[in-house]
Amino acid sequence: MEERISKNVAQLVKVQRARRKRPDPWSVEEACTFLENAQTWRDYLYAAYVLILVLGLRKGEVLGLTWSDVNLDTGELHVRHQLQRVRRRLLHTDTAKTEASEAVLPLPDVCLTALRLRRKEQETARERAKDLWTESDLVFTTRYGTPVEPRNFTREFDRRCDRAEVRRIRVHDTRHTCASLLAALDVHPRIAMQILRHSEIAVTMEVYTHVPSAETRRALRKLGKALGGGSKHKDDRQKDDGPKEGKPKKDKRKKEKQKQKQKQKKGKRKQKPQPGEPGEPREPAKDGHQQP
């Protein structure tokens, strides 16, 4: 005779939560080496690498980015599209992952320089392809104007890692590197949350902030300088340039004037009044009385 169980016994068992495997993102030095290598070899995905590292864009968001979403004059970028392959179909959707993902992102100088370079390269590819060119508004396309396959993007990313001689990481882990760069720059978590487009601050603080001790501000400035968008800090410029030429001359002149004034004062004190002048003490007589 079969017996029926009135409740699910498995629900009484307490199972420990699986620990999340924390990613080991690139350091600032590794990110700089990767981007410098891509720029040197004129990789057609160089601008995409800059966007995923500096702005933390996802792979689908980068590949689905259109020129209508980019304003190079005002330096703003709208994340409105994604390019994904679903059930053997390449879809260019208008929906973002979250509402916060549709925010307007400011474009640093590094990103502006890379995007302007990408536009010139795309125009050159259009002229070479001629009739074979497929017209689209996508920022990142192949040499014939077709969309870049997400899998091919991953393959190119891995190849670039090998050529740059940096360790391989997942494309998604570059978002962690972006947060590390922002945290190393002492960017406020709320601002970092807007750049990374997280819906909750807890995600930014607990998952996307991994700052190795080796990260330094000097390496961050080197990254921006190597990509053509960085500039030296005002304090660093003063240290490098040294003191201005005009200041020492003024100081010397002031010192010379002060010395001359001191000499004049000392000379007046040493000079004795001539006889007959008021205030001159009269010579005492031999008998001890002063002369009338």
C-alpha positions in Angstrom: 0.0 0.0 0.0 1.5 3.4 -1.0 1.8 6.2 1.5 1.4 9.8 0.6 3.5 12.6 2.0 1.5 15.6 3.0 4.4 18.1 2.7 7.7 18.4 0.9 10.4 17.1 3.2 13.2 18.6 1.1 12.1 22.1 2.3 13.2 21.2 5.8 16.8 20.8 4.7 18.9 23.9 5.1 21.4 24.3 2.3 24.3 26.7 2.4 24.3 29.4 -0.1 26.8 29.0 -2.9 29.6 31.4 -2.6 30.0 33.8 -5.4 33.3 33.5 -7.2 34.8 36.9 -7.0 36.5 37.8 -10.3 40.1 38.9 -10.4 39.9 42.0 -12.7 42.8 43.6 -14.4 45.0 46.1 -12.6 45.5 49.6 -14.0 48.8 48.6 -15.5 47.3 45.6 -17.3 44.4 47.7 -18.7 46.9 50.3 -19.9 49.0 47.6 -21.6 46.0 46.0 -23.3 44.7 49.3 -24.7 48.2 50.5 -25.8 48.7 47.3 -27.7 45.3 47.6 -29.4 46.0 51.2 -30.4 49.5 50.3 -31.7 48.2 47.6 -33.9 45.2 49.7 -35.0 42.6 47.2 -33.9 39.2 48.1 -35.4 37.7 47.2 -32.1 40.0 49.6 -30.2 37.3 52.1 -29.4 35.0 49.3 -28.2 37.7 48.2 -25.7 38.0 51.8 -24.5 34.3 52.0 -23.8 34.0 48.7 -21.9 37.0 49.5 -19.8 36.4 53.2 -19.1 32.6 53.4 -19.1 31.9 49.8 -18.1 29.6 49.1 -21.1 28.4 45.5 -21.6 29.3 43.6 -24.7 25.8 43.7 -26.1 25.6 47.5 -25.4 28.9 48.2 -27.2 28.0 46.1 -30.3 24.5 47.6 -30.4 25.7 51.2 -30.1 24.6 53.5 -32.9 25.9 56.9 -34.0 22.6 58.5 -33.2 23.2 57.5 -29.6 26.6 59.3 -29.6 27.0 63.1 -29.4 30.6 64.0 -30.0 29.9 67.7 -29.7 28.4 67.6 -26.2 30.4 64.6 -25.1 27.4 62.4 -24.2 26.4 58.8 -24.9 23.0 57.2 -24.6 22.7 53.4 -24.0 19.5 52.5 -25.8 20.3 49.4 -27.8 21.7 45.9 -27.4 23.0 43.4 -30.0 22.5 39.8 -29.0 22.1 36.4 -30.7 19.0 34.7 -29.5 18.0 31.3 -30.9 20.3 31.6 -33.9 19.0 35.1 -34.7 21.0 38.3 -34.3 18.7 40.8 -32.7 19.2 44.5 -32.3 16.8 45.4 -29.5 15.8 48.7 -28.1 15.3 47.5 -24.5 18.0 47.9 -21.9 18.7 45.6 -19.0 17.4 48.0 -16.4 15.9 51.5 -16.3 19.2 52.8 -14.9 21.0 51.4 -18.0 19.3 54.0 -20.2 21.0 56.9 -18.4 23.1 59.5 -20.3 26.8 58.9 -19.7 29.4 61.6 -20.0 32.2 60.8 -22.4 35.7 61.4 -21.1 38.4 62.8 -23.5 39.8 59.3 -23.9 36.5 58.0 -25.2 35.9 61.0 -27.5 39.3 60.5 -29.1 38.7 56.8 -29.7 35.2 57.4 -31.2 36.4 60.1 -33.6 39.1 57.7 -34.7 36.5 54.9 -35.2 34.4 57.2 -37.4 37.3 57.9 -39.7 38.2 54.2 -39.9 34.6 53.4 -40.8 34.4 56.0 -43.5 37.6 54.5 -45.0 36.2 51.0 -44.9 33.0 52.2 -46.6 35.0 53.7 -49.5 37.0 50.5 -49.9 34.0 48.2 -49.9 32.0 50.4 -52.3 28.9 48.4 -53.5 29.6 45.6 -51.0 29.0 47.9 -48.1 25.9 47.3 -45.9 24.5 50.6 -44.7 23.7 50.8 -41.0 24.0 53.2 -38.1 26.0 50.9 -36.0 29.3 52.2 -34.6 31.1 48.9 -34.7 30.9 47.0 -37.9 32.9 44.6 -40.1 34.8 45.8 -43.2 31.6 45.3 -45.2 29.3 47.2 -42.8 27.7 44.2 -41.2 27.2 43.9 -37.4 30.0 42.3 -35.3 29.0 38.9 -34.0 29.1 38.7 -30.2 31.2 35.5 -30.4 33.6 37.0 -32.8 34.0 40.0 -30.4 34.9 37.6 -27.6 37.4 35.8 -29.9 39.1 39.1 -30.9 39.2 40.1 -27.2 41.0 36.9 -26.3 43.5 37.3 -29.2 44.3 40.8 -28.1 44.9 39.6 -24.6 47.5 37.1 -25.9 49.2 39.7 -28.2 49.4 42.2 -25.4 50.7 39.5 -23.1 48.1 40.1 -20.4 46.1 37.4 -18.7 42.8 36.4 -20.1 39.6 37.6 -18.4 36.0 37.5 -19.4 34.7 40.5 -21.3 32.1 41.0 -18.6 34.9 41.2 -16.0 36.1 44.4 -17.6 33.2 46.1 -15.8 34.9 45.2 -12.6 38.1 46.8 -13.9 36.1 49.9 -14.7 34.9 50.1 -11.1 38.4 49.6 -9.8 39.6 52.5 -11.9 36.8 54.7 -10.6 37.4 53.7 -7.0 41.2 54.2 -7.3 40.4 57.8 -8.5 38.3 58.3 -5.3 35.1 58.7 -7.3 32.1 58.8 -5.0 30.2 55.5 -5.0 27.0 57.2 -6.1 28.7 58.6 -9.2 30.3 55.3 -9.9 26.8 53.7 -9.6 25.5 56.1 -12.3 28.4 55.4 -14.6 28.1 51.6 -14.2 24.3 51.9 -14.4 23.4 49.8 -11.4 20.0 49.9 -9.9 21.2 49.3 -6.4 24.2 50.8 -4.6 24.8 47.5 -2.8 25.8 45.9 -6.2 28.3 48.6 -6.8 29.9 48.4 -3.3 29.9 44.6 -2.8 30.5 43.2 -6.3 32.1 45.8 -8.6 34.7 47.4 -6.3 38.0 45.6 -6.2 41.0 47.9 -5.8 44.4 46.1 -5.7 47.0 47.8 -3.5 49.3 48.2 -6.6 46.9 50.7 -8.3 48.3 54.2 -8.2 47.2 57.6 -9.5 50.4 57.7 -11.6 49.3 54.7 -13.6 45.9 56.2 -14.2 47.4 59.4 -15.6 49.7 57.2 -17.7 46.6 55.4 -19.1 44.9 58.7 -20.1 48.1 60.2 -21.6 48.8 57.0 -23.7 45.3 57.2 -25.2 45.5 60.8 -26.1 42.9 62.1 -23.6 44.8 62.5 -20.4 46.5 65.6 -19.1 48.9 66.2 -16.2 47.6 67.5 -12.9 48.2 71.1 -12.1 50.4 70.3 -9.2 52.5 67.9 -11.4 53.0 70.6 -14.0 54.3 73.0 -11.4 56.7 70.3 -10.1 57.9 69.4 -13.6 58.3 73.0 -14.9 59.9 74.3 -11.7 59.6 77.8 -10.3 58.9 80.6 -12.7 61.7 82.9 -13.8 60.1 86.1 -12.7 59.8 85.2 -9.0 63.5 84.9 -8.1 64.3 88.2 -9.7 61.6 90.0 -7.7 62.8 88.4 -4.5 66.4 89.5 -5.2 65.4 93.0 -5.8 63.4 93.2 -2.6 66.4 91.8 -0.6 68.7 94.4 -2.2 66.4 97.2 -1.3 66.1 96.0 2.3 69.9 95.8 2.6 70.3 99.4 1.2 67.7 100.7 3.7 69.5 98.9 6.6 72.9 100.4 5.5 71.4 103.9 5.4 69.9 103.5 8.9 73.2 102.3 10.3 75.1 105.2 8.6 72.8 107.8 10.2 73.3 106.3 13.7 77.1 106.4 13.3 77.3 110.1 12.1 77.9 112.6 15.0 76.3 116.1 15.0 78.7 118.9 13.9 79.6 121.7 16.5 77.1 124.4 16.6 74.1 122.2 15.8 71.3 122.1 18.2 71.4 119.2 20.5 75.2 119.1 20.6 76.6 118.6 24.1 79.1 121.3 25.1 82.6 120.5 26.2 83.1 120.7 29.9 85.6 123.3 31.2 88.8 122.3 32.9 87.4 123.4 36.2 84.4 121.0 35.8 81.9 123.8 34.7 80.3 123.8 31.3 81.2 126.8 29.0 78.4 129.4 28.7 
